[in-house]
Amino acid sequence: MEEQALVIALVGILGIGAQWLAWRTGWPAIALMLAAGFLAGPVFHLIDPAAAFGGLLEPMISIGVALILFEGGLSLDFRELRKAAQGVRRLVFLGVPFGWLFGSLACYYVAGLVWPVAILFAGILVVTGPTVVLPLLRQASIQPRPAAILKWEAIVNDPVGALCAVIAYEYFRLSAAGTTVFEVVPPMLIAAGLSAAIGYGAAKAIAWSFPRGLVPQYLKVPVLLVAVIGTFVFCNGIEHEAGLVAVTVMGIALANMNVASLRSIHPFKQNVAVLLVSGIFILLSSTLDLASLRQFEWRFGLFILALLFLVRPATVLASLAFSQVPWNERLLLAWVAPRGIVLVAISGLFALRLSELGYADGSILIGLSFAVVAATIVAHGFTIDLVAKLFNVKGETRPGLLIVGSTPWTVDLAEQLHELDVPVTVVDSSWRALAIARQKGLPVYHGEILNEATEHNLDLTPIKVLVAATDNEAYNALVCSEFAHSIGTDAVYQLGQAGSEGDHRSLPQALRGRSLFTAGFGLEDLEACQQEGWRFRKTKISEKFGIENVRECLPEGAKMLLIVRPTGQMRFFTHASRPEPQTGDTVISYAPLAGEEKRIEKAAAKGIGKARPA
């Protein structure tokens, strides 16, 4: 009991610790988790999951993989396929057979595996997986179309790869009795189709019951999790690994049924996915046996090179031949194919079964699968940025700002940031309100920011900071609350002063964004300042001109709003934070006009002279 609790605690600490270190350093989280589990398990023997959990380890990992695939399916919206549909279809319907064929040849002729083991392992190798692809896409900014293709391929091909392995295994198991491939494949496909129908039916039941109040709010997450696990286990009873098909279809179906009540569970499901990915990677890498690594031969190294530089490129280029996907995107897709949890989990499962059938190479699959995972994660994780730049498919790299509400003040702010090369977009549901921003050539979006369709019409990938500055404080708070889960509570800001702690009459701080300006200006305050002629000022900090010099030069009553670092990172002055400007930073302040500036502006208004910008 105590040993199991210790293992669970260590797995959590190592997994989340690796995720945090990846966030701080920018290194691939998957590579750090793989290294942490390997060091904690076979190297230092701090944890031994097999000894701690025994027979429960395999079903724990299987259910975890199912939940991860379901969560990945929830992120797939068919509206994303408007530009990427052709590429996704080809990589699913053509990429799988091509990848299986080329992988089998590499396994047999390069790795030296016997044909049955080579064919089964190649079937598993067609997977990439959301556990490795999605973190890479979060790490690297890639243009929407290739990113969508990689995401859809990863989630859809995971259960397909598992089924390929099941088909191969069942054929070789029954072939001794004279069973032909035509007697094995159709029942498998029927079982997969039946499982997909069951998954869709479960999604339909949830989509029907949740909005009608048949499930109370506090039970929606537990009911959903139990439904996913139940569907997975039930379909696995129909056919091995068919449950992965069911939960993937279940997630995709729910994502496209527009169930409004599911929005409230998105933060929870994202947290569960992070915990599961972290835990499963640590568990799997810590179970690796050093004895299996000693079986690693030089030809396995050549096989990994062939997988990286021959099998994947040949699969993608053959699948996308004569398609509308541009060549630079094809080359990126031909390189990026990291393998993860599903490969290791299914390889470990079939390694035991192949050994029972008398295939000696079956035991090699565990070590070889870990080697493939480690090599692909390191190769793709550390080079995806470089390759994206090389093939000109890099998305926006500088942090972007989303301003909700088009007013003279927000347009002026957007203009200042636009001059500093900060990607900024002004959003408003009124086309008339956006007129000033459009006249100044600023990027705008006409629509309701809280509408779910917005994320499919507006690329929110580069957005790292949000400012809600409409004339409705409650609406501003709602916008900040909605985006706090995806952007971060420390990166959503709004106008107005936050209520003091313990004041039951004010809006709780947890339900609103951080207050802009140290004084917490509201819209009325800003409108009064605008009428008095207040303007934005940009001042660059240098070694000879520090923040104290900036304060001395500003007119009385001026307010510092934010600093923009050379990297484009933004730090706002709020009621709760006072960022420290550094050399090279630009300080943007909001200040009244000085005496000489007022005289020039008045003269310009009368047509006597030309006004100079502040």
Secondary structure by P-SEA (a helix, b strand, c coil): caaaaaaaaaaaaaaaaaaaaaaaccccaaaaaaaaaaaacccccccccccccccaaaaaaaaaaaaaaaaaaaacccccccccaaaaaaaaccaaaaaaaaaaaaaaccccccaaaaaaaaaaacccccccaaaaaaaccccaaaaaaaaaaaaaaaaaaaaaaaaaaaaaaacccccccccccaaaaaaaaaaaaaaaaaaaaaaaccccccccccaaaaaaaaaaaaaaaaaaaacccaaaaaaaaaaaaaaaccccccccaaaaaaaaaaaaaaaaaaaaaaaccaaaaaaccaaaaaaaaaaaccaaaaaaaaaaccccccaaaaaaaacbbbbcaaaaaaaaaaaaaaaaaccccccaaaaaaaaaaaaaaaaaaacaaaaaaaacccccccbbbbbccccaaaaaaaaaaaaaccbbbbbbcccccaaaaaaaccccccccccccccccccccccccbbbbbcccaaaaaaaaaaacccccccccccccccccccccccccccccccccccccccaaaaaaaaaabbbbbbbbbcccccaaaaaaacccccccccccccccbbbbbcccbbbbbcccbbbbbbbcccaaaaaaaaaaaacccccccc
